[in-house]
Amino acid sequence: MVKFRRYDHARDQAAVHRIWQEVGWIEDDEKQKAAMDDFVGCARALVAEVRGEAECLALMTSGAMQYLDEELPFAGVTGVTTSRVARKQNLAGRLTAQLLAEEAAAGTLVAGLGMFEQGFYDKLGFGCGPYEHWISFDPAQLRIKQRPRVPQRITQEDWQIVHASRLARWRGHAAVNLTPPELTRGEMAAGKGVFGLGYFDGPDGALTHHLWMSGSDKEHGPYSVWWMSYQTGAHLLELLALLRSFGDQVRQVSLREPPGVQVQDLLQQPFRFRQLTRKSEFENRNQATAYWQARILDLPGCLARTRLPGPSSLRFNLRLSDPIAAYLPDGASWRGVGGEYVVTLGPESSAAPGSEVALPTLEASVNAFTRLWLGACPARGLAITSALAGPATLLEALEARLACLPRPAFDWDF
């Protein structure tokens, strides 16, 4: 018999450690187990109990998402794992759906996650963000003339300072903040060979910009930048100049391209170095991967906070489907956001239940409509690859009205 219940630390700690070891997320290592305890302890955690043992764990962590100039209540699915003995029982999907229903009832507007493979979370209404670029290069290639100031070392003991710096960083469209500082402590403790460098230029010596990274070979690299946190363009350039200072010795650095910036603009002869390093240990490359997903939990709530620049508004009927209903128990008060709405997109946006005969109709899954609303993919592209359909004139009008949206990016991996 399977029982869904809240995580109980005293009762379930050993069992959930075993789950993460079985899926390869941690080893039988006390430091990694302590980091996992941070992830679990700062989240809302549910377990599926089988024969008296926790065999599936789902975690949800509170945060906020930037939507243009608005900040929306957000929840991040920070972990969903199933043990070897409980696979293919729909436990992960049902646990996650229950957490999402609880978030919706609490007023959370959007949820997001980092996926292990495309397809699994689609059945819970999640749609993919755009491609993120992971770029690897020789730091000596950086065409930055400025000399960085001498930074200060950052250690794992500085986790509260680092978390505050991450929350205060510059954030673009769809950027996410996850609120609990213990999450950053767990992230900082999770890796091997990790270190940080930064600058304390804020009021009262606050940390304004920093790097957190790891190096598999401390002498020559490759080094991997886990995150870069900065408040201004000048801060970003100083961090990149700091990376360039490693170039006398380190042969490769990898990082997720900062939102709104093309790192290739700052590299000397990027195509030449890509060819010269092909198939080498220090290969220069630019890898594009769409690995995060999001879904709307409250359509009227999201659109009430959607204020698109420009004088005009677009109105249409929306017939929205939501696959999550199949994973919720009978009698659940929240069954997703499926239904019929009259939608207005403009300086003042809205979604009201019902339909109007005179308006064109868009049919979409919540997966596809979330991607459209975020600006992850244009309407005509979604009509080809996803569950979205409508008159050609409506698709064109949607693209024109949403063209003001920058490319969305979480800018926080989880």
Sequence and secondary structure as in RCSB ss.txt:
>XXXX:A:sequence
MVKFRRYDHARDQAAVHRIWQEVGWIEDDEKQKAAMDDFVGCARALVAEVRGEAECLALMTSGAMQYLDEELPFA
GVTGVTTSRVARKQNLAGRLTAQLLAEEAAAGTLVAGLGMFEQGFYDKLGFGCGPYEHWISFDPAQLRIKQRPRV
PQRITQEDWQIVHASRLARWRGHAAVNLTPPELTRGEMAAGKGVFGLGYFDGPDGALTHHLWMSGSDKEHGPYSV
WWMSYQTGAHLLELLALLRSFGDQVRQVSLREPPGVQVQDLLQQPFRFRQLTRKSEFENRNQATAYWQARILDLP
GCLARTRLPGPSSLRFNLRLSDPIAAYLPDGASWRGVGGEYVVTLGPESSAAPGSEVALPTLEASVNAFTRLWLG
ACPARGLAITSALAGPATLLEALEARLACLPRPAFDWDF
>XXXX:A:secstr
 EEEEE  HHHHHHHHHHHHHHHTSS S HHHHHHHHHHHHTSEEEEEEETTEEEEEEEEEEEEEEETTEEEEEE
EEEEEEE TTSTTSSHHHHHHHHHHHHHHHTT  EEEEE SSTTTGGGGT EE   EEEEEE GGGB   S    
 EEE GGGHHHHHHHHHTS   TT EEE  HHHHHHHHHHSSSEEEEEE  SGGG   EEEEEEESSTTT  EEE
EEEE SSHHHHHHHHHHHHGGGGT   EEEE  TT  GGGGBSSHHHHHHHTTTSTT  EEEEE  EEEEES HH
HHHHT   SSS  EEEEEEEE GGGGGS TT S   S EEEEEEESSS EEEES  TTS EEEEEHHHHHHHHHT
SS HHHHHHHSSEE  HHHHHHHHHHHTT       S  
